[in-house]
């Protein structure tokens, strides 16, 4: 009798172990499938990708879901509105299946998590090869978030820039290839997400740029007067110089002040009413405060008569 009881007990223990293992496997499979099916923008935007580094997701084209993408011009930003975001804390890039994502992390005035990004506007500036995200309530930029190099197939770089009136911040995402964009917001913590997928007409070559100057326009090639020169700079004390040379001789020289230089890139604009026709070289930059040497970028132009 005792032997029978022991054998029965061993059988029950084996049965319980088998059932428990089966339950664990079943739950694990269900959890894995569920995670892949319910993964949303917030999940992916929280992946630990740092500025300039890639997080690859082969499971789903997460950033292809949702609202239509835009090829050119301004468009509405889903979820934009109220919020307490005051500082741009980080620029992150993530690669996903069929798309790329740039995440703009925002915090409140005291550095704590912000519940919303506030007013946000977006535009695809196709002639410049830029997706611009205007953060109308953000008035500070973290020192580590002023720019980022991504090296993606679609997203090349990003710059955090003080607006032309110096009262808010915009982020320019420079495209490496033809792409369409969608911009959404995420709350608690506040983030702005720029999704990119291949599409649309070709974008121009990269904007001429250096360590302290980016020239958005004009791009190398044909141009005409009046000539608008615009971009962003981090030149010493925000002083930006524009010069035009023809055949090695200086024919134009002027300066302006960018909207920032110490805590972010500053927007600048020149208006050159007239000048010589034919081949010229536009120089934008600064004279070194240390030795007076010229520092900047050069743009070859063919000016119409």
Protein Blocks (a to p, Z undefined) as FASTA:
>chain_A
ZZmmmmmmmmmmmmmmmmmmmmmmmmmmmmmmmmmmmocfklmmmpccdehiacddfkbc
fklgcjdddfedcdddehiacdjbfbdfbdcddddehiacdddddddfkopacfbebjad
ddddfknopacdddfkbcbdcfklmbccekpaklmbdcddddfkopaccdddddfbdcdd
dddddehiadddddddeedjdddddddddfkbccfbacedddddddddddddddehhiac
ddddeehiafbdcddddfbfklmccddddddfbdcehjdddddddddfklopacdddddd
dddZZ
